[in-house]
Amino acid sequence: MAPLPDGFSYAEWNATYNALSFGIAAMGSATIFFWLQLPNVTKNYRTALTITGIVTLIATYHYIRIFNSWSEAFTVASKDGGDYEVKLTGAPFNDGYRYVDWLLTVPLLLIELILVMKLPQAETVSLSWKLGLASALMVALGYPGEIQEDLAVRWFWWCLSMIPFCYVVFTLAVGLAEATSKQPSPAAASLASAARYLTVLSWCTYPFVYMVKSVGLAGPAATMYEQVGYSLADVLAKAVFGVLIWAIAAEKSAVEESGKLLPN
């Protein structure tokens, strides 16, 4: 929980306010959608879709907490009908909620992808443990650097967190390629491939946002870019990714029900 810099303009404060509001709306809407779709997929994929909804539900809760913390950290008022003036209230802005959220949701994101691909049970269990633990380690290693002002310390923890990050990304991009090609229909294979690469793309956003405060940017602008960047990446990695998980589940359910694929 690092102290906020003073001197926010209304535009900088409002950009963050809107990004956090968008995060709440996107995650909350996605949660409702995923759980309403549960009866429309076969039981083989309901666990994956349930986890998808749990991920966005957890994210909704934490975005509400971050939004409330941001709102409480400032007073915003128009002076004599002129421009809005933004002042710190002295209340701390707790961005640690993001890391709590990631520690819970990032492993679940990978597990839901593995489950919806319907790999052999031994491979499913093995990959779930390996990717889940690696992703949790990545988040845990990133947090100490996030709360540091010393650039050398930030870079040190960034480098450490990139080790499990690279393992997960390599597994998604290369390790699951064969399993993707074995999906029951071309549409399912295409959707599974899109989900893998969307995860890689969205995940690659986080290290760059993390580096915002390590490449010369500081003060209110750096805080704004960080909050907006993380919020957009979260929506992409959770809500949009979840839609792909639902699409894969729906497609494979349709194939199974049509008799083209016999359920195991």
N, C-alpha and C positions, 0 to 999 in steps of 0.2 A: 504494500500500500504506500506508494510514493506520493509526496505532496504535489498538488497541482501547481503549475506555474501561474503567476498573475499576469494580467494584461490580455485576457481573451477578448477578441472582438465579437460582436453579435453574430457575424457570419460564421466564425469558427465554432462558437458555442452551439449555434443552431444546426450546423452541419452534423455535429455529433449527436445532438438531440434527435434529429430526424433519422439518422442511421440506427440509433438504438430503438426508436419507435418502429422503424421498418423491420428490425430484427424480431421484435415482439409479435408484430402482425403476421410476418411470414412464418415464423415457427409455430405460432398458435394455430393458424389456419391449416398448416400442413399436418399438425397433430390430429385435428378433427377429420381431415380428409383421409388420412391413412387408416384410422380406426373405423371409419365408416365403410371402407373398402374391404375390411376383413372377411365379411360373408361372401365376397365375390371372388375369392381365391380358394383353391383347395387347401386341405389341412396341411399338406406338405410345406406350404409357404406362409402359413399364418404366423408362425413364430418369427420369421424374418420381418414380416410386416408389422407385427406387434412391437418388435424391438425398434423398428424405424419410428413408430409413433412415440415410444418411450424416449428416444434420442431427442426428438423435437420438443417433447413435453419438458424434459430437463432443461433444454436450451431456452424454452419460453420462460420458465421460472427464473433462470439466472439472468436473462435479459431484462426481466422486470426489476430484479434486484440492482443490476447495473444502472438501468434507467433512473430508478429512484435515487440511487447514490449520486448520480450525475446531477439530477435536479436539486437535490439537497445541498450540493456543494456550491451553488451559485444563487445569487439574486439577479433577476433581470428586470429592469424597469426603464420606462421612457421618461426622460427628464424634460418637463415642460412641453410635452408633446413632440419632442425631437427624436433623435436616434436612440435606440435602446442601448443602455449601459449595462455591462456585465461585470459583477463583482463577486469575489470569493466570499463565502460565508464563514469559512474556517472549518466547516465540516469536512471530514476526509472523503475522498473519492476512492471507493474500494473496487479496484479493477481485478482483485484476486478472484472474484466470482468467475471470471473467464477461465482461469486455470482449474478451478474446481469443476466447472462445466466440461472442459476438455478432458480432464482426467477420467470423468465418467463416460462421456459420449464418444470420444475418439476410438477407444477399443470396441465399443458397441457398433460403431459405423462399419468397422472392418468385419466384425462377426456377422452382421446382417448380410453383407455381401457374400461371404463364404456360405452362409446358410441358404441363400436364395439360389446359389449356383448348384446346390444339391450334389456335392462331391461325395465320394465314399466316406463312410462314417469315420474311419481312422484318420483320413486326410483332413476331414472337417475339424475334428478335435485338435489335431496337431497344429494346423494353421491358425485356428482360433486362439490357442494358447500363445503361439509364437508371435503372431501379429498383435494380439491384444497386449501382451506384456511389453513388446518393443514400443508400441505407441504410447503406453502409459509411462514408460521410462523416458521417452522423448519429451513428453509434457513436463514431467517432474524435473528433468534437467534444464528445461527452458525457464522455469519460474525464477530461480535465483538470479539469473541475469536480467530478467524483466524488471526487477525491483531495484537494480543497481544504477547509479549515476556514472560510475567509473566505466569508461568505454572499454578498457582492457578486460575488465571482469565480465562485461556484457558479451564481448567477443569470445571469451573463454567458454562460457556456458553455452553460447550459440553453437560453437564448434562441437562441444560434447553432445548436445541434443541432436545434431545433424547425423551422428553415427547411427542411432536407431532409426532416424528419419530415412536415411538412404537405404537401409535394409528393407523397410516397409515399402518404400516406393519401388525398389527393384523387384520385390516379390509381386507387387500389383502389376507392374508393367511387363515383367518377363515370366515370373514364376507361375502366374495363373493363365498364361496365354494358351497352353494346351487344354486346360479345363474349359476355357471359353469356347474353343473350337468344337467341343463335344456337347454343346448345348443342343436341345432337341429340335430346334428349328433355326433357320437363318435369322429370323427376327429376334429370337431369344439370344442368339450368339452376338448379334449386333448390339443389343441393349446391354448385355453383360460387358462387352468391350467398352461401350460408352461409359458405363458406370465405373469401370476400372480407371479409364483415362480421365474422367471427370474428377475422381478422387486424387489422382496424381496432380492434375492441373490446380485444383483448389488447394491442395496441401502445399504446393510450391509457392503459393501466395503468402503463406504465413511466415516463412523465414525472411522474406523481403520486407514485410510489414514490421517484423521484429527488429530489423536493421535500421528502421527509420531514425531512431535516436542514436544510432552508431555511425552515421555518415554525415554528421555536421548539422543536422536539423535539431532544433531544440525549442523549448518554450511552447506556447499555445499551438502553433502550427504543427509541431511534431505530435503533440497529443491528439489533435484533430485527425491527422492522417492515420495515426495508429488505430484510433477508435473506429473510424469509418472503414479502414481497410480490413480490420478484423471482423467487423459486422457483415460486410459484403461477402467475405470469404466464408464465414459461418453459414450464411444463407445458402450459398452455393454448395458447400460441403455437406449440409444436413438436409435442408428442405428440398433443394433441386435433386440432390443425390437420392433422397428418399423417393421422389417421384419415379426415378429410374428403377429403384428396387421394386416399387409397386408395379411398374410396367413389365418388368421381367417376370414377377410372380403372376401377373394377369395373363401374359402370353403363354407361360409354361402350363398354367392351369387350363387354358383353352386347348392346348395341344393334348394334354392328358385326357381331358373330358371328351375330346373328339375321337379318342381311340388311337391316335397316331403314336402315343407313347404309353406303355403300360406302367403304372406306378410301381415303385419298388415295394 
